[in-house]
Amino acid sequence: MTPESDPNTIVYFRGSYVPLREAQVGILTHALHYGTGVFEGIRGYWDDAEHQVFLLRPREHYQRWKQNGGILHIDVPLTPDELSGITAELVRRNAFHSDIYVRPLAWKCAERIGVSTDDQNAFAVIAVPFGEYLHSEKGLHAGVSTWRRIEDNAIPARAKICGAYVNSALASDDARRAGFDEAILLNENGQVAEGATCNLFMVRKGELITPPVTENVLEGITRDCVMELASREMGLKVIERPMDRSELYIGEELFLTGTAVGIAPVVRVDHRPVKDGAIGAVTREVRRLYFEVARGHLRAYRKWVVPAFPAATSAEQLEPEATAVALAEMGVR
Ligand SMILES: Cc1ncc(COP(=O)(O)O)c(C=O)c1O
């Protein structure tokens, strides 16, 4: 059994902390039939030095989740801060000392036949130990999919709606069967949208380019991190503009970004090497910075991480001298 499916994992389900094996839904659940749920994906990164799990931008994820819930008329009746607190509590109750993935899920929970929705909603937050999602250390081979990215006026791609992920599943399944590591989807205009589960960046003529959020892409939080790190820390010009498919073949660097994938270099597209087929310098640096931030190493970006274990433990690890002085003052040795 994989750690992801350990039935004893404590999850937050419909208002209580329960073991995963007790978090069950009925076969007639509306969301199971019609895809009427909204989910999120949040990472927590373990840092050895501080003995801490840092949740990466949980408030922004929960803010997005609540907004997206609104698109389906699903109200999650807690604030982003309260939801971040529940997530930290899950880390503590499960005593996770590893990288983790958090899956908040809100869904239409009425158990009956019929597509029309009502106000019966439920939500859960599940956290599991989680390593690499795509093995991208050596760079990926991506393929442009024949499936088109869903259109905003059909199912909004930005909303992270459960049923919308049939689009991603079809594209990524085809890509893997064809020998690619990941699919790149074009939108209905034939321009580059994103990967099946991630946003896409290209370096061209020294500039960092990504499709705008109006091209039927998810408004990625990793995408936002990358745009800020690239412009503020690396001094790169970051541009949001439509991207042609053939630009993928002539760009200098390509990489994918997402909570699950992290920063994944693409070194081949449709059997063509990206430049010389090696991971480029910009990709390497973005990736390095991102993981430094994610593990709480960059003070300027501590605002993006929320420690799951009590701060006292991490403060002790972070500043042993200061802590020793404070303890001495309190008469503790
Ligand atoms: C379709 C799609 N695009 C992009 C992303 C990346 O978004 P984020 O960086 O917020 O995880 C995801 C992540 O779940 C996704 O499913």
The ligand as a Gaussian input file, in Angstrom:
#p B3LYP/6-31G(d) Opt

LIG

0 1
 C       -4.526000      22.566000     -15.289000
 C       -3.567000      23.142000     -14.315000
 N       -2.814000      24.188000     -14.678000
 C       -1.931000      24.749000     -13.827000
 C       -1.748000      24.262000     -12.554000
 C       -0.764000      24.915000     -11.631000
 O       -1.420000      25.660000     -10.637000
 P       -0.742000      25.903000      -9.217000
 O        0.592000      26.440000      -9.480000
 O       -1.632000      26.863000      -8.535000
 O       -0.674000      24.585000      -8.563000
 C       -2.522000      23.178000     -12.133000
 C       -2.327000      22.686000     -10.770000
 O       -3.045000      22.061000     -10.151000
 C       -3.461000      22.604000     -13.026000
 O       -4.227000      21.569000     -12.663000

